[in-house]
Amino acid sequence: MQQIPVDQLVDVRPQLGSDPVLLDVREPWELQTASIAPEGFTLVAIPMNQIPARAGELHPDQRIACLCHHGARSQRVAAFLSQNGFADVANVAGGIDAWSTQYD
């Protein structure tokens, strides 16, 4: 599975194809603390524990980059999606913590 470092997230967007999704799998209270919306991405927020029930909200052929606080939860979600028919899933390595360190 591909790992996308946060410093390359914006740079790789053109390579991701049209309408890539940034899937934020953190809890709602975490989104209130810190959030990102890189240009060119559609931000979708679904907490990790709701992914199995709400996976139908995502298109299996769409490019999805998963994000969480440090990258562990998003890695598990990316693996789950990959194992369940999603063709093009990556993990944002370091998560929002790495983004905040480099950009905020």
C-alpha positions in Angstrom: 0.0 0.0 0.0 1.3 3.4 -0.9 2.4 5.8 1.8 2.1 9.5 1.0 4.2 11.8 3.2 2.4 15.0 4.0 4.9 17.2 2.3 4.1 15.3 -0.9 0.3 15.3 -0.5 -0.3 18.4 -2.6 2.5 17.5 -5.0 1.0 14.1 -5.8 -2.6 15.3 -6.3 -2.2 15.7 -10.1 -1.0 12.1 -10.3 -4.0 10.9 -8.3 -6.4 11.5 -11.1 -9.7 13.4 -11.0 -11.5 14.1 -7.8 -9.3 12.3 -5.2 -10.8 12.0 -1.7 -9.0 12.8 1.5 -10.7 10.4 3.9 -10.3 11.7 7.5 -11.0 8.8 9.9 -10.6 10.8 13.1 -13.4 11.3 15.7 -15.5 14.5 15.3 -13.9 16.2 18.4 -10.5 15.7 16.7 -11.7 17.4 13.6 -12.6 20.4 15.7 -9.0 20.5 17.0 -7.2 20.4 13.7 -8.3 19.8 10.1 -6.9 20.1 6.6 -8.4 20.4 3.1 -5.6 20.3 0.5 -6.6 22.0 -2.8 -8.0 19.5 -5.3 -9.2 17.0 -2.7 -12.7 16.3 -1.6 -12.7 16.0 2.2 -14.8 13.2 3.6 -14.9 12.6 7.3 -16.0 9.2 8.5 -14.7 8.0 11.9 -12.7 4.8 11.8 -15.3 2.7 13.7 -18.0 3.7 11.2 -16.1 2.8 8.0 -17.6 -0.7 7.7 -21.1 0.6 7.9 -20.5 3.7 5.7 -18.1 2.4 3.1 -20.9 2.6 0.6 -20.5 6.4 0.7 -17.2 6.0 -1.0 -16.7 5.1 -4.7 -14.5 2.0 -5.1 -12.8 3.3 -8.2 -12.0 6.8 -6.7 -8.5 7.5 -5.4 -8.6 7.7 -1.6 -5.9 9.0 0.7 -6.7 8.1 4.3 -5.7 10.5 7.2 -5.8 10.3 11.0 -3.8 11.8 13.9 -0.5 9.9 13.4 -1.2 7.5 10.6 -2.0 4.2 12.4 -5.8 4.3 12.2 -5.7 5.5 8.6 -3.3 2.7 7.7 -5.8 0.2 9.1 -8.7 1.8 7.2 -6.7 1.9 4.0 -6.0 -1.8 4.4 -9.7 -2.5 5.1 -10.8 -0.6 2.0 -8.2 -2.3 -0.1 -9.3 -5.7 1.1 -12.9 -4.8 0.3 -12.7 -3.9 -3.3 -11.3 -0.3 -3.3 -8.8 -0.1 -6.1 -6.7 2.9 -5.3 -6.1 3.6 -1.6 -3.1 5.2 0.1 -2.2 6.3 3.7 -1.1 9.8 4.6 2.0 9.0 6.6 2.3 10.9 9.9 -1.3 12.1 9.7 -2.5 15.5 10.8 0.3 15.6 13.3 2.9 15.7 10.6 0.8 18.2 8.6 0.5 20.5 11.6 4.2 20.3 12.3 5.1 21.2 8.7 2.4 23.6 7.7 0.7 25.1 10.7 
